[in-house]
């Protein structure tokens, strides 16, 4: 019940339609946070190992900005396809 309190409050302050939209958007945002966290867990140890061995250029080189425009998951960096082992 506590998970839906925000939706109920939005419904009380606005309309049921807007509360429904708010509910869908916030649940999608939570799903994208899970994906973002999974990527960080998968890539984090590789970056930490490169940083620990002072291979900062390798750490930077293994990552590239995601400029594909499909940044729904809020991912700032993704492994470069040619560097994935």
C-alpha positions as CSV (number, residue, x, y, z in Angstrom):
1,X,0.0,0.0,0.0
2,X,2.8,2.4,0.8
3,X,4.3,1.9,-2.6
4,X,1.1,3.5,-4.2
5,X,0.7,6.4,-1.8
6,X,2.3,8.8,-4.2
7,X,-0.1,7.8,-7.0
8,X,-3.0,8.3,-4.6
9,X,-1.8,11.7,-3.7
10,X,-1.4,12.7,-7.3
11,X,-5.0,11.4,-7.9
12,X,-6.3,13.5,-5.1
13,X,-4.5,16.6,-6.3
14,X,-5.2,16.2,-10.0
15,X,-7.4,13.8,-11.9
16,X,-7.5,10.0,-12.1
17,X,-6.2,10.2,-15.7
18,X,-3.1,12.1,-14.6
19,X,-2.6,9.8,-11.7
20,X,-2.6,6.9,-14.1
21,X,0.0,8.6,-16.3
22,X,2.1,9.4,-13.3
23,X,1.9,5.8,-12.2
24,X,3.0,4.4,-15.5
25,X,5.9,6.9,-15.8
26,X,7.2,6.3,-12.3
27,X,7.1,2.5,-12.7
28,X,9.0,2.8,-16.0
29,X,11.5,4.9,-14.3
30,X,12.0,2.3,-11.6
31,X,12.4,-0.4,-14.2
32,X,15.1,1.7,-15.9
33,X,16.9,2.2,-12.6
34,X,17.1,-1.6,-12.3
35,X,18.7,-1.9,-15.7
36,X,21.1,0.9,-15.0
37,X,22.1,-0.7,-11.7
38,X,22.7,-4.0,-13.5
39,X,24.9,-2.4,-16.0
40,X,26.9,-0.7,-13.3
41,X,27.3,-4.0,-11.4
42,X,28.5,-5.7,-14.6
43,X,30.9,-3.0,-15.8
44,X,32.0,-1.6,-12.4
45,X,34.6,-4.4,-11.6
46,X,36.3,-4.0,-15.0
47,X,36.6,-0.2,-14.5
48,X,37.8,-0.7,-10.9
49,X,40.5,-3.2,-12.0
50,X,41.7,-0.9,-14.7
51,X,41.8,2.0,-12.3
52,X,43.6,-0.1,-9.6
53,X,46.4,-1.0,-12.0
54,X,46.7,2.6,-13.1
55,X,45.5,1.7,-16.6
56,X,43.2,4.7,-16.7
57,X,43.6,5.0,-20.5
58,X,42.3,1.4,-20.8
59,X,39.4,2.2,-18.5
60,X,38.5,5.2,-20.6
61,X,39.1,3.4,-23.9
62,X,36.9,0.5,-22.9
63,X,34.0,2.8,-22.6
64,X,32.2,5.1,-25.0
65,X,29.4,7.6,-24.6
66,X,26.0,6.3,-25.6
67,X,25.0,8.9,-28.2
68,X,22.5,6.6,-30.0
69,X,19.5,8.7,-28.7
70,X,17.9,5.6,-27.2
71,X,18.9,6.5,-23.6
72,X,15.7,5.3,-22.0
73,X,17.6,3.5,-19.2
74,X,19.6,6.5,-18.3
75,X,22.9,4.8,-19.2
76,X,25.7,7.3,-19.6
77,X,28.3,4.8,-20.8
78,X,28.3,1.4,-22.4
79,X,31.1,-1.0,-23.2
80,X,32.5,-0.6,-26.7
81,X,31.4,-3.7,-28.8
82,X,35.0,-4.3,-30.0
83,X,36.3,-4.4,-26.5
84,X,33.8,-6.8,-24.9
85,X,35.5,-10.0,-23.9
